[in-house]
């Protein structure tokens, strides 16, 4: 079963253009999430180092 055959998600990924657009969005959100995790871990580390 592919994502295009899914009843709910299929309408968002039914054409290659839509699939490429959503993949770019997912990748961008993933990069932003990684940046926030790094900033959060750095903040916690600095808090405990200089406490």
C-alpha positions in Angstrom: 0.0 0.0 0.0 1.4 3.4 -1.0 0.5 6.8 0.4 -1.4 7.6 -2.8 -3.8 4.7 -2.1 -4.6 6.0 1.4 -8.2 7.2 1.9 -7.3 10.3 3.9 -3.8 11.2 2.8 -4.2 10.2 -0.8 -5.8 13.5 -1.8 -2.7 15.4 -0.7 -0.3 13.1 -2.5 -2.2 12.2 -5.7 0.0 14.0 -8.1 3.8 14.3 -8.3 3.6 18.1 -7.9 1.6 17.8 -4.7 3.9 15.1 -3.4 7.0 17.2 -4.0 5.4 20.3 -2.4 4.4 18.3 0.8 7.8 16.6 1.0 9.5 20.1 0.9 7.2 21.2 3.7 7.9 18.1 5.8 11.7 18.5 5.3 11.5 22.1 6.3 9.5 21.3 9.4 12.0 18.6 10.3 14.9 20.9 10.0 13.2 23.5 12.1 12.4 20.8 14.7 16.1 19.8 14.8 17.1 23.4 15.3 14.7 23.8 18.2 15.9 20.6 19.8 19.5 21.7 19.6 18.7 25.1 21.1 16.7 23.5 23.9 19.5 21.0 24.7 22.1 23.8 24.7 19.9 25.9 27.0 19.5 23.1 29.5 23.3 22.3 29.3 24.2 26.0 29.9 21.7 26.3 32.7 23.2 23.4 34.6 26.8 24.4 33.9 26.4 28.0 35.2 23.9 27.3 38.0 
